[in-house]
Structures are given as structure tokens and as C-alpha cells.
Amino acid sequence: MSIILNVKDLSVSFKTDDNYNKVVKGVSYIVNENEILGIVGESGSGKSVSSLAILGLLPKSTLVEGEIIFKDILLTKVTGKQFKKIRGNQISMIFQEPMSSLNPSLTCGYQVLEILLQHKKISKKEAKKEVIELFKKVKLPRAETIFNHYPHQISGGQKQRVMIAMAIACKPQILIADEPTTALDVTVQKEIILLLKELQQETNMSIIFITHDLALVSEIADRVLVMKQGEIVEQGTSTELFKNPQHNYTKALINSKPNLNFRLKKLPTVQNFMEQTINNEVYTEEERNNFHSKIYAKEPLLEVKNLATYFGKESNWFFEKEQLVKAVDNVSFQLFEGETLGLVGESGCGKTTLGRTILHLEKATKGELFYKQKDVTNLSNKELKDFRKEVQIIFQDPFSSLNPRIPVGKAIMEPMKVHGILNSKEERKQYVLEILQRVGLNEEYFYRYPHEFSGGQRQRIGIARTIALKPKLIICDESVSALDVSVQAQVLNLLNELKQDFGFTYIFISHDLSVVKYMSDQLMVMNNGKIEEIGDADEVYKNPKSSYSKKLIDAIPKGI
């Protein structure tokens, strides 16, 4: 097997005010022809930076040391003009976030067409024909229609397929896939993984697959290297690494993900593995049954009856009738105090709309809502304010839900003032400082701005802002979906601790079934706005009644 890419002692340093900050430290690895190499690590480990160095996409002020040899070409010495011939043609890349990587003002087809016209001597007509063939190859439905669609008109999974079509358009020898499935549904994730494998076997290209999920990478990669703080801590074949990890950090990445066969009381974090302080205490079936018999003996905290939320306009003189979208369609369930109800389903199934309708952020088309046995379907402004204090939400993206101009301490205090919690500014500040410590953040963070925090820290700030109002019911909307597995473990542990200490009730919305199963007492599966199945979380996982639930469970990456 011949080597197609050889990275020798690569170091990358970013220029700061006075000196250089080294983020990749003497990394060496090879990529063979017709091989899939997985690079695994948390945010900030240097995995994306080292791949951007291969393509010469780092800022000009960046100091790149070492050698990157592609076949016989020394990429670290290549000029910008020479790189134009290599990028997209011989080495291609699928970026992490397709929405921000695709131009919103150009059609999907035109963006792929551009690549072909840039690197191949073909006519526009031939290029269009080739793009449509590429769209079919990446299994996009209605390829001719999507050619003329803009990015906002297609789903996340479809956008990712357009990116893949763009990346493979010129039949590259190396494809770098940077977190290509982050925040996608498990079913779409599985389809993308199978598609990349299929394309690799068909075209014999090499793939560098970058992710933070070791279970996922084990399903696609031949070899894996694990990065931590800019260094490679371990490398080997997928089977070796997954079955017999040597480094504590690798063990942490594998075990931070909830186990599908048993439920630990506390998920181990990277810190636990590095310090050898792992608590393997299992939450037994007997403890779980005792807890359930206690909470289900009471009256429900929330009761949803035949709830429906439809979108779309009726026809009038000027507009034809739009197609009515039944986002939530005749949904009924009960939620008990102290319970965590897991809500799963693919994107577009209606789970977020259901959460927003319960919060009265979307208007219900029909149906009834009862909170503490009181009808809350139609509330006055004063009643809605009281209701919103007791029913809160932790948003999917904490960065966009925080005001970038306001320090986080003030952002947490603001809703407390609105709802009249505590009497003075000093009392509220003291309470917020206590809450910050409770969610694992230091007191000095009170004065910092959202951009000064990592993704996991911002999620903790979102949780702090929610619990500051002392709510009864919290809707967690995909609140851990974009986090590294170890940070995810910390946030899940925190949510469970807070539930125990404050008696919270959760509706936990996610597309990650392994996480939902770990967190939930009851599990509700949604599909096309309807409830597909509802029951005890463990029972639904072991014996799914519907084929749709079975499909979701089968798509969970289980490792080797």
C-alpha cells in the first residue's frame, strides 16, 4: 500500500499580540492510498487546524513548521496560485457546517457547477449534466429540482449531500471530511457514513474523517489517531483502539458516551479518567422502579390533550392556498413531577414545535394544555408571565440565545428582575454567583461576555439562566447535541444533579437516542407530527413496537 500523504513533525502556531501560541505540536502521520483515516479529539485538540494546514487555508500570519508531502509535492512550500490547482481538484474538503459553507444567494447546482468549470475544460451544458449525475450519486431526491434550489430550501442532511457532491466533483485523491455529521439525525448520520464509504470504494480515494465521536469513527475508519491539546496521544486500527485502548484519554472518549446496556448514576468524564476517579455505580432497575412508583402515584404536572399546531395560509384573492404543514398533529400525553420525558425523532418530526407550543411560543391550532390541573390553553398576558416563570427552556444554541453585548451575569439577572425574584440587585447578584458555582463556573465569569467562553461553558450559562427563575418544568431542546462527548457527559451529569436537588421536571428533546435513553424515564417517539410510540425508555429501546422506532435505534453508532 503506497503512501499518498505524509505529515512530518507538523506544528501550527497562531500569532497573538506579542508572540505565537502553538496549537498543533509536532504531529506526524501518514495516509495510504484507498484508506479511511479517522482523527478523533475534543474541540481545541488541533484536529481541524492540522487539516486546514494541509490545504493551506490558515491565515497568512500563522506559523506552520514541519512538512506535509502530498505524493511528491511539498505542500508547505506551495504558492497560492499552485494551491488553486490542488484544492477541490486533487484534495477536497467537506466543511463542518454546510449552511455557512454554502452561498445562500446561489443555487445548489450552480455552486457545484462552478467547481467543474474551474478545474475541467467542459461546456456549461456538460457540467450541468455532470452535477445532476453527482446529485443522484450522493442520493439526493429530485436531483433536477434541487439543482435550482437555494440552500435554505433544503434540509440539513440534503445540504450536507450537496457539500459532498461539491467535494467529489473533480474525483479528488484525498477527501477531508471535517465533522460532516455533527448535529445531524442518527438516521441521516448513518446514511452519510454509508455514502462516504460507498464513494470511497467506488473511486478509490483516501478519506481523512475528523470527529469527536469514537463510536462513529469506528464504523467508517480503517485506522484512527486520537488528538489531545495539539498532540497525538494514540493511534492504531479502529478495532485495536476501540477494543483495547491504551491511553486514559482514549478510554475517556469511548466511555463518556452513555452505555446502552446499563445506566450509570454518573457518567465518567475525561477528568475522571485522567485522575483515575471513576464511579461505576449503576442505577439499578429496583431503584428506578421505586422512583417511578413514587412519581406516577401523583396527579400529572402537565397534561397535553389532542394538541395540534399547523402552519400555512388559507387562500384569498391574492394568494393561492399554501400547503398546510401539520407540524404537531393530535398529540396527547401526561408528564409527572420529577419525571424526565425523552422526546426523539428526526428533524422536521415536530418535537421542537411541540416544546414551543407548550411554552406558548407557537400558537396551538387546537387541543388543550393543563398545567397543575389548570387549563392553560389560552392565557392572559399576566397569566402567561406567571406560567413562563414556572416553565422554562434551555435552547439548542446557547451562543445565539445570549446577547453578545451583555456580560453573562447581567444576562442571568435580567429575567430574575422581570419575574420579581429577590428584592434587590445585590441579592440577585449574590444568588447568580451561587448558581454559577452550582453549574461549575467560577465567580469571575460573572463579568465576562458570551464570546469568551467555550461551547460547553456557554451551555452551562444557558442552564444557569434557566434555573435562576426556580422553574418547575424545563424543556431541554437539543441542549447537548453539538457538544464534545466529554463535555456532553458533564452537562448531562449536571442536569441530573439539578433535577435531584431542585426537583425539576424535564422534557428532554434530542435526536441522539443513546443520550435520551440514559436521561429518560418515559420515551416518546415522534414522526410527521404524530406520536409513533410512548412508553418506559428501557422498554421502548429493548422492544420497539413501531418500525420507525426500530430504524432510529438501529442507526445509533454502537462501536465495534
N, C-alpha and C positions, 0 to 999 in steps of 0.2 A: 504494500500500500504506500503510495508516494505522498509526500507532504505538499500541501498546497499553500499553507500559511504557517509561518514560523515567527512567533513573537519572542524576542530575546531581551530579557532584563529591562522590560518597559517600565519607565517611571513617568508620571504626569504630575506637573506642579502648576497650580493657578496663582497668578500674580495678585498679591494683596497690596496694601498701601506701601509697605517698606520692603517686603521680601516675597518669597514664594512659599505656598502651602502645598506640600506633597500629598496627593490623594491616591495615587497608584504607586506602589513601592516595589520595584524590581520584579515585575511579573513575567514569567516565561511559560509558554505553552505552544503546542502545535495543533494544527487542524489538518487531518488527512483528507485526501480526495474521497468523495462519496461517503462522508461521515457526518453524523449529527453530534456536535459538542455542546453540552449544557453548561452554562455558567450560572451558579446559584449564589445568592447572598442577599443581605438586607439592603434597604436604602442607605446610600452612603458608603457601600462596600467597594465602589470603584468599578463595578461590572459594566455599567453603561458608558462611563468615561473611557475605559480601555477600548471599547468597541468603536466609539466615536473617533478615537485616535487612529484606528485602522483606516477609516475613510477620510481622515484629515478634516474633520468637521468641528474641531475645537477652536476656540478663539485664538487669534494670532498672537496674543500676549502669553499664551500657555507655553510652558517649557516641557517639551517632550524629549526624553532621553531613552537610549536603547535602540533596538532595531525591530522593524516589522517588515518581514520579507514575504511578498506575495509572488509565488513562483520564483522568478529571478529578479523581480523589481523590488528595490528598497523603498518602501512607501514613505519612510520618514524623510527622504530626500527629494520626493516628487514635487514638482511645481503645481500651482493651482490649475494651469492650463492642461497639464498631463492628467491631473486627477479627474477632470471633466470627462475624459475618455474611459476612465476606470469606473467611476461612480455610476450606479444604475445599469452599467453595461456588463462589467466583469464581477464587481462586488456590489451587492444591493442591500437595502435595509428596510425592514418594516418597523416603523416607529411605534412607541408605546400608546400614544393617544391619537387614534385615527381622525377624530373630529378636528383637532387642532393641526393635524398634519395635512389634511385635505383643504384645498382652497374653497371657501364657501361660495365664492362668486363664479366658479367654473363648474361645468357639468362633470360628473364622474368619468364619463367616457373621454372627454377632451383631455382630462388630466393624465390619463394613461396614454392617449394618442400622442401627446407632447413628447413623452419619453421615446416612443418608437421613432418619431420624426427626427428627434435629436441624434439618435445613435444609428439609425438604419437609413439606407438610401431607398426609400419606398414612397409611393404616392399616398396622398391623404385617404383615398378610397381603399387602398390595400391595407393601410394602417387601421382604418375603422373596422374593416372585416376581421383583422387580427385581434383587435381589442374585444370585439364581441365573442370571438372564439376563446379568448383568455377569460372573459367573464363566465363563459359556460364551463371552462376548465376548473375555475375556483367555485363552481356550483352556485352561482348567483341566479336566482329565479328571474325570469323575463329579462334576459341579458340585453335585448334590443331596447327595452323600455328604460332600464337602469342606466344605459349609455347616456340618455338625455336627462336623467335625474340629477338634481343638486344634492350634495352630501346631507343636508337637513331633511331630505325626503326619504331617506332610507334608514334602517335600524343600525344599531351598534355593530352587530355581527356582520351585516352586509357591508358597512363601511370598512371593517377590517378585511373583508374579502377583496374589496376594491384596492386596498393598500397592498395586499398580497399579489393581486394581478399586476399592479404597477411595478412591484419589486421583481417579479419573474418575467416581465415583458421581454427583456433582451436576453433571456436564458443565461443568467449570471452563473459564475462558477462557485461563488460564495454568497449565501444569503444570511444576513444578520437579522434575527428576529428579537427585538427588544421588548420584553413583556407583552407579547402580542395577544394575550388572552386575559390580562388583568381587567377586573370588573365586568367580564362577560358572564352570561349564564353558564352553568355547568354543561348543559347540552350543547350550546354554541361553542364553548371551550373545547369540548371533545371533538366536535366537527372540525374546528380549526386545526387541532393537533393531528387528526387523521388526514386532513387535507395536505398539511405540510409534509407529512411522512410519505404520502402518495406522490406528491410533486417531486420530492427528493429521489424516490425510487425511479420515477419516470425520466427525470432529467439528469440524474447522477450528480447533482450539485451538492456542495457541502453546506451545512447549516450551523450557525452559532446561535443557540437558543438561550436567551437570557431571561431568568425568572427568579422570584424569591421563594417559589414553592417546589420543594424537593420531590414531593409525591408526583407532581405534574411532570417535572423534568424526567423522572424515571420512566415515564410512559413513552417518551419520544427519543431520548438521547442514547447514543452508544457509549460515550464517555462523559463524565461530569467533573468540573472543577469547582470547588467551593471557595468563595472570596469573603474575607472579613477585614474591614478597615484598610483596604488597598492592597492586601496580600492574599496569596493563595495558601489556604491552610491545609487543604487535602484535595487529591484528585485520583480518579480511578474509573473503572467501568461502572455503569449505572447499578448493576447487580451487586458489585462489591461494596459500593458506597452506601447503598440502601440497606443491605442485609448485614453488613459488618462495618459500620462507620468507626473510624479510629479517633478522630478529633472530637472533643466535647461540643464544639460549635456545630459540627455536622449532626451530632446526636440531638442537639437542641432544635435545629431546624426541622428534623424529622418528627420529634415528639411534641413540639409546641402546638401542632395541629390536633384538634380533638380526635380521640380514638373512637371508631365507630362501633367497637365491640363492648366497651365498658366506659363508664363515666367517672372520671377523676373528680374529687371535690375541688381541686385546684389544678389548673393547667400549668405544667412546668414552663418556665421562661428561659431565655438564653442565660440570664444571670444565674438562675438556679443551677444550670448545668456547669457553668464556668466555676461556680463556688461550691459545687457538689452538695447543694442543699435541696434535694428533690423530695417532695412529699407525694408519695404514690398512694395516698389514702383514697379508696374507691367509695363513691356514693352508692350504697347497696340498694337492691331492689326493695328490701324491707323498709329502709329509711324513706325511700321515695314513695312507697305505698302509704306509709304513716302520714307523710306530709300531705299527700293527695286526699286521704280520708278526712283530714282536718280542714283543708281549704274548700273542698267540694260539699261540705256539710252546710255551708252558709249560703245566703242569698247571693246571686251574681252581682258583681260590681258594675258590669256593663252588659247590656243585652241588645243585640242587633237583630231587628226583625224585618225580613224581606227588603233589605236596603238595596237601592239601585241608584247609580249615577251615570247619566247618559250625556254625551257631548254631541253637538251638531245642531244646525239651524233648520227650522221648518221653511218651506218655500214661501216666497212672497212675489210681488210684482217684478222685483229686480233680480232676485237670486233663485236659482233652481234649488230644490231641496238637497241639502248635503246628506251624505250617508250618515245615519245615526250610529255613533260608536257607543256600544254598551260596555263601558269601562268596568262598572260593577253591576252585576245583574242578579237581583233577587238573592242576596246573601243574608243568612241568619246564623248567629252563633252566640254563645254566652262566654263571659270572661269573669273569673272569680278573683277576689282579693288575694294577693300574694302569688298569683299564678304567672307563668311566662307562656304566652301563646305564640308559637312559632308560625310564621306566615311565609310560605315559599311558592315559587312559580317562576316561569321565565319572564323576561322583560315584556311588558305590554299585557300581562295577565290581569292587572287591576289591583295588585297588592298595595302600591303606593297611593293610588286613588282612594282605596278603601280607608287607609290610615288618614288621609287628608279629609275625607268625608266625615269620619268620626270626630275629627278636630274642628269641623265646620270651616275648613279652608276651601272645601268644594261644597257646593250645594247639592244635597240629595234630591234626586228626581222623584223618588217615592220611598216608602218604607218608614220604619220608626227606630229611634235610638232611646234606650233607657239607661240612665246613669244613677246608681244608688236607688233603683226602682222609680226614679222620676223621669218623666218624658222630657228629653232634651232635643227633640227633633227640630223644633222652632223656638229659638231663644231671643229675648230682647237683648239690646246691647249690654245692659248691666248684668243680666244673667250669663251672657256669653263671656264677659270678662271674668266672672267668678268661675265658670266652667274651665276656661283656658288656664287658670291658675292651677287647677287640680289635674288637668290632662295636658301633658307636655310632649314635645317631640325632640329627639336627637337626630339632626339631619345627616344625610349621606356625606356631604362635602362640608366639613366644618369651616374650611377657609372661606368659601363663598357665603357662608351664613354668618360670618363675623365681619364687622365694619373695619376695614383696614386702617381707618383714621383714628380709631378709638383704642386705648390700651385695654387689655383683656379684663383687668379688674373693674374698670368702669362698665364694660360690656356685660359683666355678670351682675353688677349692682343696678343697672338701668331697669330691667324688668322687676326687680325687687321693689324699687321705688314706685313703679306703676301699680303694682299689686298691694302696696302698703305693708310690705313685710319689714318689721322692726321700725323703730321710731326716728332714728337719726342717721345721718351719713356715717358717723363714727361707728355706730353699732353695726350698720350694714357692712362697712369695710372690714371690721373685725371678723364678722361672720364669713365673708368671702375669703379672707386669709385662711380661716379654718377649713373651708371647703376645698381650697386649692391644695392644702396639705393632704386632705382626705382623698383627693384623686391623684396623689403622687406628684404634685408640683410644688416648687419652692415659693416662699413668700415674695421674693424679689420679682417673680414673674408677673405680679400684680400690675406693674408699670410698663411691661413690655407690650409690643404690638404683634398682631397675628403673624406677620411675615417672619418674625424672629423665632418661630417655633417649627419643630418637625411635624409631620402628619399625625403621628401618634400623640404628641403633646397637644396639638390643636383639637384632636378628638376628645381628649381629657377636659379641655377648656369647654367644649360643647356640652359635655356631661355635667361639668361644674355649674354651667349657666342653667341647665335644666333642673338640677336638684336643688339649686338655691331657692326655688319657689316652693319647695316642700310639696311636690305633687303627689297624687295617689297613683296615677296611671301614666306610664311613659311609653311612647311609641318610638322604637329604635328603627329608623328607616335606613337599611343598608349601612349601619354605622361602623362596621369593621371591614367592609368589602375591599377597600383599596389599601389596607394596611399590611405590612410585613407580617408573616406568621407569628413571630415572637412578640411584636407589638400588639397584634390581634389577641394573643393569649393574655397579655397584661390587661387589656381593655375588657375582655370577657370576664376575667377574674374580678376586676373592679366592679363590673355591673352586677355580678352575683353577690359580692360582699355588700354593696349598697342595698341590694334587694333584701338581704338578711337583716341589715342594721336599721333600715328605714321602712321596711315593709312595702316596698314598691311592687307594683304590678306592671308587667311588660307585655307589649305586643312587639315581637321581635321579627322584623321583616328582613329577609335576605334571600339571595339566590344560591348561597353556599349551604347545601343540605347538611354537611358534616357539622358545621357550626350551629345551625338551627337545631339539629337533633341533640347536641350537647346542652344547649341552653334551655330547651323547651320542656314543659310538662305535657301540653297538648300541641299537636301539629296540624296545621290547616294548609292544604294544597289548593292553590287557585289556578284556573286555566280559563282563558277567554271570559274573564269577569265573573265566573261562577266558582263555587266550592266544588272541587273534584273529590276531595276526601278530607275527613276530620276525625281525629282520634288521638289516643295516647301516642306520644312521639316515638317511643321504642317499638310499639306495636305497628305503627304505620311503616317504620323503617324495615322491621322484620318481615311483615306480611302486607305489602301494599295491595289494596283492593283494586285500584284502577291501573290501567296500562300506562297512563301518563305519569303517575307517581313512580311506577317501576322504572320508567325511562329516566326520570330525574335521578333516582337512586343509583341506577347503573352507570350514569355519567360521572359520578363522583370519582376523582383521581384517588386510587387506593394504594398506589405504590407497587413495588414488585412483590 
